[in-house]
Amino acid sequence: MTVLVLGATGFVGRALVPALLAEGVSVRAASRSERRGGPAGVEWVQCDVRAPATLQRAMEGVDCVYYLVHSMGEASRRDFRRVERQSATNVARVAAASRCRRVVYLGGVEPNGRPSEHLASRLEVGSILRAGAVPTIELRSAMILGNGSASWRILRDLALRLPLMLLPRWLESESCPIALEDVVTALVDARRVPLDRSRWFDIPGPEVFKARDLLMLVGSLRGRHIPALRVPFLTPRLSAGWLKLVSGADYNVARELVLGLRGHLLPHDDLYWGLTGHPPRLSVREAARRALETEAPMEGVGGWVAAKEERLVATLGHHEP
Ligand SMILES: NC(=O)c1ccc[n+]([C@@H]2O[C@H](COP(=O)([O-])OP(=O)(O)OC[C@H]3O[C@@H](n4cnc5c(N)ncnc54)[C@H](OP(=O)(O)O)[C@@H]3O)[C@@H](O)[C@H]2O)c1
């Protein structure tokens, strides 16, 4: 089997490619920029999902396509929803005209209330791909616990940098976070799960967690027991500014994260684990512990302090007579 991984350079894609290779699958990995290297045996292809001609080349001779593309980092683009819609339409069309027999898409969980623009866009991408001619499997995940994800970085920074934990209402949001390792297993299985038509499945982690309990857990893994203060009046705008200040995250990414947590992000069911026979193996605690353990020394608090010091030195140097 030959698979194309769109989004191979991303947080999830980087973990999925070696797992597919280990299964004996031929992997064509895509990026908008020219790439080389990576695990032995991987074939790189340059492809932009907004440019159908590059997609056609990338999909030649491919049996299955993984769609792990998104523009969360480009959320400042006012038209990101339209771009996402067009990208998904391109992939569905090019796949239909190729010999590809399956599309696998990793999306987000449907919230119980009105979804944020970002979550609505993720669900819309799933609908477009599932409406295409090629049978599509959409896996819906809550927050993925692993080093390298934008939302994990924000969570970790809040947990490890603050002397006092502010608790806005959105931190009451409940979800079933899942370890990156378990998401990768779910994706690897998705290429061969029996499928009579396009379908979506939730892929919940093993426990229900409030966002604030996850923060406290991550803090406690580094020996921090932080006093907490309820601030139910903190608006999404102020919250995003606060997250940006603490973690240095992109304001729009932080805002989308906050808006996405206005409701609960709970799964409808866990049918998928019964289908594959591979339920999640890692508890939330273990997944968070592994994510912290695999950080480079300059990430996390040490890196933050060093970066602040560097900036201070640069500023002082600038003012020297
Ligand atoms: N991270 C989480 O916690 C989480 C939770 C739930 C669901 N998900 C879903 O998992 C999927 C992957 O997320 P991620 O966190 O791995 O994303 P990520 O780290 O931000 O990576 C995004 C990927 O998209 C590619 N990309 C962006 N625009 C592209 C374009 N126009 N054409 C081709 N490739 C493009 C980028 O590749 P290049 O820049 O190299 O082109 C990059 O590899 C997404 O669908 C997301 O909704 C993630």
The ligand as a Gaussian input file, in Angstrom:
#p B3LYP/6-31G(d) Opt

LIG

0 1
 N       -2.810000      19.349000      17.777000
 C       -3.918000      18.972000      18.406000
 O       -4.018000      18.987000      19.653000
 C       -5.101000      18.483000      17.591000
 C       -6.275000      18.126000      18.262000
 C       -7.358000      17.653000      17.514000
 C       -7.271000      17.532000      16.143000
 N       -6.119000      17.895000      15.519000
 C       -6.098000      17.789000      14.047000
 O       -4.933000      17.128000      13.616000
 C       -4.559000      17.605000      12.315000
 C       -3.075000      17.928000      12.326000
 O       -2.832000      18.908000      13.328000
 P       -1.344000      19.318000      13.775000
 O       -1.465000      19.838000      15.170000
 O       -0.397000      18.208000      13.464000
 O       -1.052000      20.541000      12.786000
 P        0.280000      21.398000      12.590000
 O        1.369000      20.928000      13.476000
 O       -0.096000      22.840000      12.659000
 O        0.667000      21.065000      11.080000
 C       -0.101000      21.537000      10.021000
 C        0.406000      20.885000       8.740000
 O       -0.380000      21.389000       7.659000
 C        0.486000      21.560000       6.550000
 N       -0.121000      22.574000       5.686000
 C       -0.639000      23.781000       6.053000
 N       -1.148000      24.413000       4.970000
 C       -0.936000      23.593000       3.891000
 C       -1.237000      23.688000       2.517000
 N       -1.846000      24.777000       2.002000
 N       -0.903000      22.660000       1.707000
 C       -0.272000      21.560000       2.208000
 N        0.048000      21.406000       3.516000
 C       -0.281000      22.419000       4.361000
 C        1.822000      21.996000       7.129000
 O        2.857000      21.587000       6.251000
 P        3.954000      22.564000       5.587000
 O        3.995000      23.830000       6.411000
 O        5.240000      21.773000       5.640000
 O        3.471000      22.785000       4.200000
 C        1.870000      21.155000       8.416000
 O        2.495000      19.923000       8.171000
 C       -5.445000      18.813000      12.035000
 O       -6.455000      18.428000      11.145000
 C       -6.039000      19.162000      13.390000
 O       -7.327000      19.713000      13.302000
 C       -5.029000      18.357000      16.197000

